[in-house]
């Protein structure tokens, strides 16, 4: 009996160490998988990539904001925002197109790629635009800064009860390209709460 008690006492620290290791592994594993966030009045949920940095939104109408670490020689980080807004799907896409110009003077509209997807029974309009971007870091009423060689991946999630939700990811082309798969994986992670 004494030997059994000694073994049990000695095994408690080992059990505790294993438990803490398992909990730490689970936490780091969850971080590697991403960061869940809710939107559309808590009715929908997505998971942002783990390496995107959650920020306090710089504009009040933005519900969620993330900074995407720059890639290679890019000067700026990327930016991802989630917000609800008014207007039609086409009007918002046209507004996004109007935020870009082409260095050669050609039509941005002609170079814009559009795709309509069905994700978890929601229609999602995905837009891909490249060019020189008229950025408004302080919101639509603030001053604009022209950023050369930018790209925007945007999505409009159509919801029955919460209207349209706009997901907008933009930044230097290399940074956006390096995160394009992560952006699409995030869209596919859409869940209904």
Residue pairs with C-beta under 8 A, 6 or more apart in sequence:
31 50
32 50
33 47
33 50
34 47
34 48
34 49
34 50
34 186
34 189
35 47
35 48
35 49
35 50
35 52
35 54
36 45
36 46
36 47
36 48
37 45
37 46
37 47
37 48
37 64
37 82
38 44
38 45
38 193
39 45
39 46
39 63
39 64
39 82
39 84
39 165
40 84
40 157
40 159
40 161
40 162
40 165
41 161
41 162
42 193
43 159
43 161
43 162
43 192
43 193
44 122
44 157
44 159
44 162
44 165
44 190
44 191
44 192
44 193
45 190
45 191
45 192
45 193
46 186
46 187
46 189
46 190
46 191
47 186
47 189
48 54
48 66
48 80
48 186
49 179
49 182
49 185
49 186
51 68
51 69
52 66
52 67
52 68
52 69
52 80
52 182
53 66
53 67
53 68
53 69
54 64
54 65
54 66
55 65
55 66
55 67
56 65
57 63
57 64
57 65
57 81
58 65
58 137
58 138
58 139
59 138
59 139
61 83
61 85
61 139
62 81
62 82
62 83
63 82
63 83
63 84
64 80
64 81
64 82
65 79
65 80
65 81
65 82
66 79
66 80
66 81
67 77
67 78
67 79
67 80
68 77
68 78
68 79
68 80
68 169
68 171
68 175
68 179
69 77
69 78
69 175
70 76
70 77
70 78
70 171
70 172
70 175
71 172
71 174
71 175
71 177
71 178
71 179
72 174
73 174
74 171
74 172
74 174
74 175
75 172
76 147
76 171
76 172
76 175
77 171
77 175
78 169
78 170
78 171
78 172
78 175
78 176
78 179
79 168
79 169
79 170
79 171
80 167
80 168
80 169
80 183
81 166
81 167
81 168
82 165
82 166
82 167
82 168
83 165
83 166
83 168
84 162
84 163
84 164
84 165
84 166
85 92
85 164
85 166
87 95
87 164
89 125
89 156
89 158
89 164
92 156
92 164
92 166
93 112
93 114
93 125
93 127
93 156
94 109
96 127
96 129
96 152
96 154
96 168
97 108
97 109
97 112
97 129
98 108
99 129
99 133
99 134
99 135
99 152
100 108
100 129
100 130
100 131
100 132
100 133
100 134
100 150
100 152
101 108
101 131
101 132
101 134
101 146
102 108
102 111
102 131
102 132
103 131
103 132
103 148
108 129
108 131
111 129
111 130
111 131
112 127
112 128
112 129
113 127
113 128
113 129
114 125
114 126
114 127
114 128
115 125
115 126
115 127
115 128
116 123
116 124
116 125
116 126
117 123
117 124
117 126
117 187
118 124
119 157
119 187
119 188
119 190
120 190
120 191
120 192
121 192
122 157
122 158
122 159
122 190
122 192
123 157
123 158
124 155
124 156
124 157
124 158
124 187
124 190
125 155
125 156
125 158
126 153
126 154
126 155
126 187
127 152
127 153
127 154
127 155
127 156
128 151
128 152
128 153
129 151
129 152
129 154
130 150
130 151
130 152
130 173
131 150
132 146
132 147
132 148
132 149
132 150
133 146
133 147
133 150
133 152
133 170
134 144
134 145
134 146
135 144
135 145
135 146
135 147
135 150
135 170
136 142
136 143
136 144
136 145
137 145
147 172
149 172
149 173
150 170
150 171
150 172
150 173
150 176
151 170
151 171
151 172
151 173
151 176
151 177
152 168
152 169
152 170
152 176
153 169
153 170
153 176
153 180
153 183
154 166
154 167
154 168
154 169
154 170
155 166
155 167
155 187
156 164
156 165
156 166
156 167
157 164
157 165
157 167
157 190
158 164
159 165
167 187
169 176
169 179
169 183
170 176
